[in-house]
Amino acid sequence: MRHFFRVPLAILLLALSITCSHAFRKYRQPEIKSAVFLSPKFELDPGSVVNRNYYYIEFPRGHIAIKGFNAEVVDEAGHPVPLHETYLHHWVLGRFHQRLNATNPEQDYILVRNSGICQKQVVYQYYGLGSETRGTNTDVPDPFGIEVGNPVDIPVGYEEAWFLKVHAIDTREVEDKLGCTECRCELYNVTKDEKGQPLRPDYKGGLSCCYDHTQCRLREDSVGATRNLYMRYTVKWLDWNEFIVPVKIYILDVTDTWKRLANSTGQNSEHECHVEYDIESCSASGKADNGCTDSKRASLAMPTGGYLAYGVAHQHSGGLGSALYGEDGRLLCSSMPTYGKGKEAGNEAGYIVGMSTCYPKPGTVKINDGETMIVESNYSSTQSHTGVMGLFYILVAEHLPKPVLSRRLPFAKPVNSKV
């Protein structure tokens, strides 16, 4: 009788193994799709600046999960352009809902920003990098994804579209490459901002001095020609499915002068992100005893919590790295720059060509609702810098993925054996 029992048991185990194997094949994560696109052409002369939005760029359609996005400047032949020729100050990927049959498409739309935490029209992007773009990993880890294109979220009478903002500075034959990339006003001969408003007397450099069509000072022997350039961008995505865990995008700014409103959590607070700031040289400030490191911190409350899935900082030349801390002082993520050592694109000496990223194991880094985060940005102050940035980009999942067995395999029903 014992031998008689072994045969059906063996058959049962074989059937279960086939069923399990079939289930894993059936629910295996689909392959990530990828496509490469070009932005509209932009022209740059030596010392000139482009800083504009390109609306309705090519982008995957439908209800999808973005799994990665990156971009770089290329010439007409498709060759990457090095930073010491065209400095990529930053690029930004933006999302919006456009009214169908709009008479003025560039005005009749609704900006769909990230989840915060700056004020409405500031650092609204879904992705954005600068000189570090070629050496920074932007992939969203499994099982997470940035959900877009959900018909439920698109207002009736609108369609979803995307734009790419490009801020690039041609530094061929300029008098001072670093000064041009840091947008020092004296080199641009600018006294008013893009809207025609006079600059503050103490404003030495930054975005208000290197807007679209401005010109950085050239050497007297300059003879450079006009170049036709493009942003070549790569999108990675998956068609949305029930097994993808959505993440929210938060961008923390070290210049944010956040104030919590009375009797409120982080959800009801006032933010004023200035985006850029200046670094005074340690010799001028008399702070050489600190190792000539400028350390700036800001305490900011998260509106809602969750689990950290990804993190990366954005800094300019002179940056020494950034860190993100929890309310209790625990380190959540640190992001360090890599400086180039050569001349070729992606390894340009003196420029930040990459930022390290954080990919914590799902569920290991928890952020509580309303928790006050501390963002820290460190720069070398051996010399002064203008218009630097200290942004920290994080992806947060409000919930964890369901256990693999409960998501992918049916529960086995108990089998009653009679002998």
CORPE-V29341 format. One record per residue. RES is the residue in three letters. PHI is phi in degrees with one decimal (* if undefined). PSI is psi in radians with two decimals (* if undefined). Layout:
RES;PHI;PSI  RES;PHI;PSI
This chain:
MET;*;-0.63  ARG;-62.9;-0.70  HIS;-66.3;-0.64  PHE;-64.6;-0.56  PHE;-72.2;-0.57  ARG;-66.1;-0.57  VAL;-66.4;-0.94  PRO;-64.0;-0.53  LEU;-64.4;-0.72  ALA;-64.8;-0.71  ILE;-63.8;-0.70  LEU;-62.9;-0.79  LEU;-63.0;-0.68  LEU;-64.4;-0.72  ALA;-64.2;-0.72  LEU;-64.4;-0.71  SER;-65.3;-0.67  ILE;-66.5;-0.73  THR;-63.3;-0.77  CYS;-64.1;-0.77  SER;-61.9;-0.73  HIS;-64.5;-0.67  ALA;-65.5;-0.72  PHE;-66.1;-0.67  ARG;-65.9;-0.68  LYS;-66.4;-0.67  TYR;-107.2;0.29  ARG;-61.6;2.40  GLN;-58.1;2.22  PRO;-64.2;2.77  GLU;-68.6;2.50  ILE;-72.0;2.31  LYS;-85.9;2.67  SER;-146.5;2.47  ALA;-146.2;2.58  VAL;-115.1;2.32  PHE;-130.2;2.86  LEU;-116.2;2.46  SER;-75.0;2.97  PRO;-59.2;2.72  LYS;-68.4;2.50  PHE;-131.7;2.55  GLU;-105.5;2.43  LEU;-134.9;2.30  ASP;-98.6;2.85  PRO;-52.5;2.21  GLY;84.2;-0.11  SER;-85.5;2.92  VAL;-131.6;2.41  VAL;-118.3;2.30  ASN;-149.6;1.50  ARG;-149.1;2.86  ASN;-96.7;2.40  TYR;-112.6;1.87  TYR;-85.2;2.73  TYR;59.8;0.74  ILE;-68.8;2.78  GLU;-66.5;2.36  PHE;-159.8;2.55  PRO;-56.4;2.45  ARG;-100.0;2.83  GLY;96.1;-3.09  HIS;-83.0;1.83  ILE;-132.8;2.94  ALA;-113.7;2.05  ILE;-72.2;2.28  LYS;-113.6;-0.07  GLY;172.1;2.61  PHE;-154.3;2.31  ASN;-151.3;2.86  ALA;-152.4;2.75  GLU;-154.2;2.80  VAL;-86.7;2.30  VAL;-131.9;2.79  ASP;-92.3;-3.01  GLU;-64.5;-0.44  ALA;-86.5;-0.05  GLY;86.7;0.16  HIS;-82.8;2.36  PRO;-60.3;2.39  VAL;-98.1;2.20  PRO;-69.8;2.70  LEU;-64.4;-0.50  HIS;-75.9;-0.08  GLU;-106.4;-0.88  THR;-127.7;1.90  TYR;-83.4;2.13  LEU;-88.4;1.69  HIS;-62.6;-0.85  HIS;-172.0;2.76  TRP;-129.1;2.66  VAL;-137.9;2.32  LEU;-101.0;2.10  GLY;-118.3;2.65  ARG;-118.3;2.47  PHE;-151.5;2.82  HIS;-109.2;2.09  GLN;-101.5;2.31  ARG;-66.8;2.34  LEU;-65.0;2.43  ASN;60.1;0.58  ALA;-69.3;2.43  THR;-78.4;-0.47  ASN;-130.4;1.46  PRO;-56.9;-0.54  GLU;-79.5;-0.06  GLN;-120.7;-0.56  ASP;-90.2;1.17  TYR;-148.5;2.89  ILE;-115.9;2.07  LEU;-70.1;2.25  VAL;-105.7;1.72  ARG;-88.6;3.03  ASN;-71.5;-2.99  SER;-83.5;0.05  GLY;124.2;-2.98  ILE;-117.7;0.14  CYS;-73.2;3.00  GLN;-62.4;2.91  LYS;-49.8;-0.90  GLN;-96.2;0.26  VAL;-118.0;2.34  VAL;38.3;1.04  TYR;-88.4;-0.09  GLN;-67.5;2.79  TYR;-88.9;-0.59  TYR;-142.4;2.73  GLY;-177.7;2.30  LEU;-144.5;-3.07  GLY;-136.7;-2.23  SER;-60.4;-0.41  GLU;-81.0;0.03  THR;-57.5;-0.68  ARG;-71.5;-0.45  GLY;-112.1;0.36  THR;-119.4;2.23  ASN;-78.1;2.15  THR;-112.2;0.15  ASP;-66.9;2.42  VAL;-88.6;2.18  PRO;-71.6;2.67  ASP;-70.2;2.56  PRO;-95.5;0.50  PHE;-92.1;2.83  GLY;-163.9;2.67  ILE;-89.8;1.92  GLU;-79.7;2.21  VAL;-141.5;2.86  GLY;76.6;0.20  ASN;-70.0;2.08  PRO;-56.4;-0.49  VAL;-63.7;-0.53  ASP;-89.4;-0.13  ILE;-97.1;2.10  PRO;-59.4;2.62  VAL;-61.1;2.33  GLY;88.1;0.13  TYR;-126.1;2.87  GLU;-132.8;2.71  GLU;-87.0;2.44  ALA;-148.0;3.00  TRP;-135.0;2.67  PHE;-134.4;2.72  LEU;-121.5;2.12  LYS;-96.4;2.26  VAL;-122.0;2.19  HIS;-122.8;1.80  ALA;-129.2;2.53  ILE;-125.6;2.15  ASP;-81.5;1.99  THR;-106.8;0.28  ARG;-64.3;2.25  GLU;61.3;0.44  VAL;-84.8;2.83  GLU;-71.5;-0.64  ASP;-144.2;1.74  LYS;-60.8;-0.86  LEU;-62.8;-0.74  GLY;-61.3;-0.66  CYS;-68.0;-0.73  THR;-70.0;-0.45  GLU;-91.8;0.11  CYS;56.4;0.81  ARG;-72.4;2.18  CYS;-58.5;-0.65  GLU;-63.0;-0.54  LEU;-77.5;-0.36  TYR;-99.9;-0.06  ASN;52.7;0.82  VAL;-115.2;2.32  THR;-122.9;-0.12  LYS;-129.7;2.66  ASP;-81.6;-3.06  GLU;-62.1;-0.46  LYS;-91.5;0.08  GLY;86.8;0.14  GLN;-87.2;2.41  PRO;-60.7;2.46  LEU;-76.0;2.66  ARG;-60.4;2.53  PRO;-58.2;-0.52  ASP;-94.5;0.13  TYR;-83.9;1.94  LYS;-96.0;-0.48  GLY;-179.7;2.75  GLY;146.2;-2.91  LEU;-57.4;-0.50  SER;-72.8;-0.12  CYS;-113.9;-0.08  CYS;-131.9;0.87  TYR;-82.3;-3.14  ASP;-55.6;2.32  HIS;76.0;0.09  THR;-75.5;2.94  GLN;-136.1;2.17  CYS;-87.3;2.60  ARG;-62.4;2.32  LEU;-99.8;2.80  ARG;-68.7;2.74  GLU;-65.2;-0.44  ASP;-94.7;0.30  SER;-64.7;2.30  VAL;-139.2;0.33  GLY;-63.4;2.72  ALA;-104.6;2.87  THR;-69.1;2.45  ARG;-119.7;2.47  ASN;-99.1;2.11  LEU;-126.7;2.89  TYR;-143.3;2.76  MET;-96.4;2.12  ARG;-99.5;2.07  TYR;-123.5;2.54  THR;-115.8;2.26  VAL;-114.6;2.34  LYS;-117.2;2.42  TRP;-158.9;2.90  LEU;-129.2;2.57  ASP;-64.5;2.40  TRP;-64.1;2.44  ASN;-145.8;2.95  GLU;-67.5;-0.27  PHE;-90.5;-0.13  ILE;-83.7;2.34  VAL;-97.6;2.07  PRO;-70.6;2.54  VAL;-120.4;2.65  LYS;-100.9;2.58  ILE;-100.0;2.19  TYR;-124.4;2.43  ILE;-123.9;2.07  LEU;-100.0;2.38  ASP;-118.2;2.20  VAL;-67.0;-0.27  THR;-92.2;0.03  ASP;-66.8;2.13  THR;-96.8;1.19  TRP;-71.0;2.45  LYS;-133.6;2.18  ARG;-77.5;2.29  LEU;-72.6;2.74  ALA;-58.2;2.37  ASN;53.3;0.83  SER;-137.5;2.89  THR;-98.1;-2.98  GLY;-64.0;-0.28  GLN;-71.2;-0.44  ASN;-118.1;1.47  SER;-148.6;2.81  GLU;-106.0;2.22  HIS;-117.4;2.49  GLU;-137.8;1.58  CYS;-86.0;2.11  HIS;-90.8;-0.20  VAL;71.0;-0.80  GLU;-125.6;2.78  TYR;-155.7;3.00  ASP;-108.7;2.69  ILE;-115.3;2.14  GLU;-88.1;2.44  SER;-65.2;2.55  CYS;-66.9;-0.50  SER;-69.7;-0.63  ALA;-76.7;-0.55  SER;-89.1;-0.18  GLY;74.5;0.41  LYS;-113.1;0.57  ALA;-65.6;-0.33  ASP;-72.6;-0.17  ASN;-91.8;0.25  GLY;78.8;0.28  CYS;55.9;0.83  THR;-121.0;2.16  ASP;-93.8;2.06  SER;-115.4;2.12  LYS;-118.7;2.39  ARG;-130.2;2.67  ALA;-143.8;2.43  SER;-102.2;2.15  LEU;-136.6;2.36  ALA;-89.2;2.35  MET;-80.7;2.29  PRO;-63.4;-0.76  THR;-137.0;2.72  GLY;-98.3;-2.84  GLY;152.5;-2.72  TYR;-117.1;2.21  LEU;-67.9;2.20  ALA;-108.5;-0.42  TYR;-164.5;2.58  GLY;-154.6;2.51  VAL;-158.5;2.58  ALA;-103.9;2.82  HIS;-124.5;2.15  GLN;-136.3;2.91  HIS;-107.2;3.14  SER;-53.8;2.37  GLY;100.3;-0.25  GLY;-63.9;2.47  LEU;-115.1;0.00  GLY;123.5;2.82  SER;-132.4;2.79  ALA;-143.9;2.68  LEU;-124.9;2.21  TYR;-119.9;2.64  GLY;-82.3;3.07  GLU;-61.5;-0.55  ASP;-89.0;0.11  GLY;91.6;-0.03  ARG;-69.6;2.47  LEU;-77.4;2.13  LEU;-94.0;-0.69  CYS;-165.3;2.45  SER;-124.9;2.53  SER;-133.5;2.07  MET;-114.2;2.52  PRO;-82.4;2.68  THR;-114.9;2.23  TYR;-100.4;2.44  GLY;-70.9;2.84  LYS;-130.5;0.04  GLY;-132.2;-2.62  LYS;-117.1;-0.37  GLU;-72.8;2.70  ALA;-58.6;2.26  GLY;97.1;-0.14  ASN;-144.4;0.66  GLU;-75.5;2.16  ALA;-61.1;2.33  GLY;88.3;-0.12  TYR;-109.9;2.60  ILE;-74.1;2.09  VAL;-112.9;0.07  GLY;-174.0;2.68  MET;-127.3;2.37  SER;-70.2;2.70  THR;-123.5;2.86  CYS;-113.9;2.27  TYR;-130.8;1.28  PRO;-66.0;2.61  LYS;-59.2;2.31  PRO;-49.5;2.24  GLY;91.6;-0.08  THR;-90.3;-0.36  VAL;-120.9;1.82  LYS;-103.4;2.35  ILE;-113.5;2.21  ASN;-83.7;2.70  ASP;-58.1;2.25  GLY;73.0;0.14  GLU;-66.0;2.41  THR;-84.4;2.01  MET;-94.4;2.70  ILE;-120.2;2.09  VAL;-106.5;2.34  GLU;-124.7;2.34  SER;-127.5;2.19  ASN;-115.0;2.34  TYR;-131.6;2.62  SER;-72.0;2.36  SER;-115.4;0.47  THR;-65.1;-0.40  GLN;-142.3;2.84  SER;-75.4;2.69  HIS;-138.6;2.55  THR;-120.1;2.60  GLY;63.8;0.55  VAL;-78.8;2.89  MET;-129.2;2.73  GLY;-142.7;1.23  LEU;-99.9;2.59  PHE;-130.4;2.07  TYR;-101.1;2.19  ILE;-133.8;2.63  LEU;-111.4;2.26  VAL;-127.6;2.25  ALA;-99.3;2.27  GLU;-72.9;-0.38  HIS;-143.5;2.83  LEU;-90.7;2.79  PRO;-65.2;2.63  LYS;-66.9;2.68  PRO;-54.2;2.50  VAL;-55.5;-0.78  LEU;-63.4;-0.74  SER;-72.2;-0.40  ARG;-84.4;-0.60  ARG;-113.2;-0.38  LEU;-119.2;2.45  PRO;-71.3;2.61  PHE;-70.4;2.39  ALA;-78.7;2.30  LYS;-79.4;2.50  PRO;-63.9;2.49  VAL;-112.3;2.17  ASN;-91.7;2.09  SER;-101.9;2.36  LYS;-114.2;2.27  VAL;-116.8;*
